[in-house]
Amino acid sequence: MKTVVFLMLSLSILCKHLPALAQQSDPSSKNKWSHDIEAWLYLIPDGTIFSPIYAADKDRIHLEAHYNYEDLNTFSAWFGYNFSGGNKLSFTITPMAGVVVGNLNGLAPGLETNFDFGRFNFNSTSQYVFDFSDKQLDYYYNWTDFSYSPLDWLFFGGSLQRTRLYEGSLELQRGALLGISYRWLELSGYWYNPAHSDSYVVLAITMSIPEP
């Protein structure tokens, strides 16, 4: 319950105070869509799970769709509002609202945050799904990465994940990440719980496609 209260308070505070900070957004990017297509492959002890994600942004508007993310055979659609700004420390913060249908059915508030400082990056996605059928199935999801890029094309760091896709003996999955990027393409790998019996790997490919 504390998690729900914290997430809702965060959303209300952001909506009230961030517009003034967001005035620094690049005007040249307005009225143009950018598209991110992601493919995630979970290599877990019981098998493999494929999870595609699509996101589109146009100025403040953020749209997103997931499959096999909140649960297996489950689709979710999201609408969000981008607040961005900063100079040396740049940020994008996106409060969202989503609908989840499939094995899991419900409504969900969410929050995406991304901070860049020099070659350091912090990004986190949080969402809380309120299940229509059973309150006991309500669930808090989180994926947080902190990375450093020693080279323009290389990054590595740590990652935390709380997901229903793989629920082992650990409630919070902890791991390392390593990735490479070139222009609009990014490849990354995660190794969660490396010193634990619940160890598993996640591989990802991301294509970022700006509108001409």
C-alpha positions in Angstrom: 0.0 0.0 0.0 2.9 2.4 0.8 4.2 1.8 -2.8 0.8 2.8 -4.3 0.6 6.0 -2.2 4.2 6.9 -3.1 3.6 6.4 -6.8 0.3 8.4 -6.8 1.9 11.3 -4.8 4.9 11.3 -7.2 2.6 11.6 -10.2 0.6 14.5 -8.7 3.7 16.4 -7.7 5.3 15.9 -11.1 2.2 17.1 -13.0 2.0 20.2 -10.8 5.7 21.4 -10.8 7.5 20.1 -13.8 6.0 22.1 -16.7 8.1 25.1 -15.7 11.3 23.0 -15.9 10.3 21.4 -19.1 10.4 24.7 -21.1 14.0 23.9 -22.0 12.9 21.1 -24.5 14.3 21.4 -28.0 11.7 23.2 -30.2 13.1 21.5 -33.3 11.9 18.2 -32.1 8.3 19.3 -31.7 5.6 17.9 -34.1 7.8 15.0 -35.0 7.3 11.4 -33.9 10.1 9.2 -32.7 9.6 5.5 -32.4 11.3 2.8 -30.3 10.9 -0.8 -31.1 12.2 -3.2 -28.5 12.5 -7.0 -28.4 13.3 -8.7 -25.0 14.1 -12.3 -24.6 14.0 -13.8 -21.1 16.2 -16.9 -20.7 14.8 -18.3 -17.4 15.2 -21.8 -15.9 11.7 -22.9 -17.1 12.3 -21.8 -20.7 12.2 -18.6 -22.7 9.8 -15.6 -22.8 9.6 -13.1 -25.7 8.4 -9.6 -24.8 8.0 -6.9 -27.5 7.6 -3.3 -26.6 6.7 -0.3 -28.8 6.9 3.3 -27.8 6.2 6.6 -29.7 6.8 10.2 -28.6 5.8 13.5 -30.1 6.8 16.5 -28.1 5.0 15.9 -24.8 2.9 13.0 -25.9 4.1 9.5 -25.0 2.4 6.3 -26.2 3.5 2.8 -25.3 2.4 -0.9 -25.8 3.7 -4.1 -24.1 3.1 -7.8 -24.6 4.2 -10.5 -22.2 5.5 -7.8 -19.8 3.0 -7.5 -17.0 2.2 -11.2 -17.4 2.3 -14.0 -20.0 -0.2 -13.6 -22.8 -1.1 -10.1 -21.6 -1.2 -6.9 -23.5 -1.0 -3.3 -22.1 -1.5 0.1 -23.7 -0.2 3.3 -22.1 -0.6 7.0 -22.5 1.9 9.4 -20.9 3.0 13.0 -20.8 6.7 13.9 -21.1 8.5 16.5 -19.0 12.0 17.1 -20.1 14.8 19.7 -19.5 18.1 20.3 -17.9 21.6 21.0 -19.3 24.5 19.2 -17.7 21.9 17.1 -15.9 19.2 16.4 -18.4 16.0 14.5 -17.6 12.8 13.1 -19.0 10.0 12.2 -16.6 6.9 10.6 -17.9 3.8 9.9 -15.7 1.5 7.4 -17.5 -1.8 5.6 -17.2 -2.4 2.2 -18.7 -4.9 -0.6 -19.4 -3.9 -4.2 -19.0 -5.8 -7.1 -20.7 -5.1 -10.9 -21.0 -4.2 -13.3 -18.2 -4.1 -10.1 -16.1 -6.8 -7.5 -16.4 -6.7 -4.1 -14.8 -5.8 -0.5 -14.7 -2.3 0.9 -13.9 -0.6 4.2 -13.1 3.1 4.3 -14.2 6.1 6.5 -14.1 9.2 6.5 -16.3 12.3 8.5 -15.4 15.5 9.1 -17.3 18.5 11.2 -16.1 21.8 11.8 -18.0 24.9 13.4 -16.4 27.9 13.3 -18.6 28.5 9.6 -19.4 26.3 8.4 -16.5 22.7 7.3 -17.1 19.9 6.4 -14.7 16.5 5.2 -15.9 13.6 3.6 -14.2 10.1 2.3 -15.0 7.6 1.8 -12.3 3.9 0.7 -12.5 1.3 -0.6 -10.2 -1.5 -2.8 -11.7 -4.9 -2.9 -10.0 -6.4 -6.3 -10.9 -10.1 -6.2 -11.8 -10.8 -9.8 -10.5 -8.8 -10.1 -7.3 -7.2 -7.4 -5.2 -4.6 -10.0 -4.1 -3.3 -10.0 -7.6 -2.4 -6.3 -7.5 1.3 -6.0 -8.3 4.1 -3.4 -8.3 6.5 -3.7 -11.2 9.9 -1.9 -11.4 12.9 -2.0 -13.8 15.8 0.3 -12.9 19.2 0.6 -14.7 22.2 2.6 -13.7 25.0 2.6 -16.3 28.2 4.3 -17.4 29.5 4.7 -21.0 33.3 4.8 -21.2 33.0 4.9 -25.0 30.2 6.3 -27.2 29.2 2.8 -28.3 29.7 0.9 -25.0 27.9 1.0 -21.7 27.7 -1.2 -18.5 26.3 -1.0 -15.1 23.8 -2.5 -12.6 20.1 -3.3 -12.8 17.2 -4.0 -10.5 14.0 -5.7 -11.5 10.7 -6.7 -9.9 8.5 -8.6 -12.3 5.8 -11.3 -12.3 7.2 -12.9 -15.4 9.8 -14.7 -13.2 9.2 -15.0 -9.5 11.9 -17.0 -7.8 12.9 -17.0 -4.2 14.1 -13.4 -4.5 11.5 -10.6 -4.6 13.9 -8.1 -6.1 16.2 -9.3 -8.9 19.7 -7.8 -8.9 22.1 -8.0 -11.8 24.6 -6.5 -14.2 24.1 -5.1 -17.6 26.4 -4.7 -20.7 25.4 -3.1 -24.0 26.7 -1.7 -27.2 25.0 0.8 -29.6 25.5 2.2 -33.1 23.4 5.0 -34.4 19.8 3.8 -34.1 20.5 0.3 -32.9 21.3 -0.9 -29.4 22.1 -4.4 -28.1 22.2 -5.2 -24.4 22.3 -8.2 -22.0 21.4 -8.6 -18.4 22.5 -11.2 -15.9 20.3 -11.3 -12.9 21.1 -13.0 -9.6 24.5 -14.3 -10.9 25.5 -15.9 -7.6 22.1 -17.4 -6.8 20.2 -20.5 -7.9 17.6 -18.2 -9.4 20.0 -16.8 -12.0 18.7 -15.9 -15.4 19.6 -13.8 -18.4 17.7 -11.2 -20.4 18.8 -10.2 -24.0 17.4 -7.1 -25.7 17.6 -5.3 -29.0 16.2 -1.7 -29.4 15.7 0.3 -32.6 15.2 4.0 -32.3 13.6 5.5 -35.4 13.2 9.3 -35.6 10.8 10.8 -38.0 12.6 12.4 -41.1 
